[in-house]
Amino acid sequence: MRLLPMRLPSRSKLSLVAAAFCALAAVDAQAQATGPIKVGFMLPYTGTYASLGNMIESGFKLYVQEQGGKLGGREIQYFKVDDESEPSKATDNVNKLIKRDQVDVLVGTVHSGVALAMAKAAKDSNTLLIVPNAGADAITGPMCGPNILRSSFSNWQPGYSTGVVAAQKGYKRAMTITWNYAAGSETVKGFTEAFEKGGGKVMKDLNLPFPNVEFQALLTEIAAQKPDVVFAFFAGGGAVKFVKDYAAAGLNKSIPLFGSGFLTDGTLEAQGAAAQGLFTTLHYADNLDTPRNNAFRKSFALTYKAQADVYAVQGYDAAQMLVAGVNAVKGDLSKRDALTAAMHKVTVDSPRGKFTISAAGNPVQDMYLRQATGNNNEFRGVAVKALADPARGCKL
Ligand code: BEZ
């Protein structure tokens, strides 16, 4: 076999090829900096948390609409995946947005178990993630990173602030009740930490699988044990059923029910009389009488013909945080370090009141005591001022 002499390209041809590559790369970078910003919503649109997911998306889009429909001067393109609050499907679901749709930013989700899988995928692929609800402590704890931020809370925060209030009210013996997944167990842990620091004792923790709503046996146990106070974490459809069952069992007349604010947020109309008078703590109260909150609620009501709740606020603020980052780099998302640094530095002018972002990426925020009155969670005072999550295990 005769070997053909290999003809090497001349130096000038090589430079031409290199120049062509550079030009293509420049066009690509230009497209990245000027094409639409791809935002991937991974939220529950079905199941017990469906209304929470819808409110988050509505809040996010409202803020974008208020910016003229653009982010940092760029168009925006939305992608959506219904995560069904189902952790076993979470990795496949988030990869639809990361790998198939190649989104620039992930916004999600509600359920802590699903969010943990999202945070892992975001970390592995270095995708920007803004969590607009799920409180899983680990996300801004051991899993923290510059590309992962939250516009909501850590589970520890509302649990802790409710524990402070319950202890201040002089209750000594508490029982807790929740779903046995991260949001429930971590919220109860926060409650127990503050309640026992304040001189109380948690006698027993009761739980049931998510999203089970067969509360009867557990309510019977509460009635038998007669604690001074019950602390509950439930949200969405499950919270509606729990509050109604608690009242139907007659427990609301003998044992005060406290909860993190999700127990009564976005649910009061459906809970009716059963929820009236309930005390909860959260980083939002419907009737905060500030120009910022009043304008937000008016704009939300006009746009969606519905009343805003905490989930809408968290979606709205997720968009505010993203806009702060995108504006800082004038829409050039390739400047990732500058973008995330700006997102960490921003003071968010939220309907809940101004808040800052901790080094771990979690809001440092006032926690309010609220009381369910009519269809509002009304402000009754500040339970804990500027509460920062301890970010245990976060190494940056
Ligand atoms: C959670 O799973 O983290 C969660 C869900 C609903 C309300 C609050 C927290």
Residues whose N, C-alpha, C, O or C-beta is under 5 A from the ligand:
A	BS01	BEZ	V110 H111 S112 A134 G135 A136 A183 A235 F262
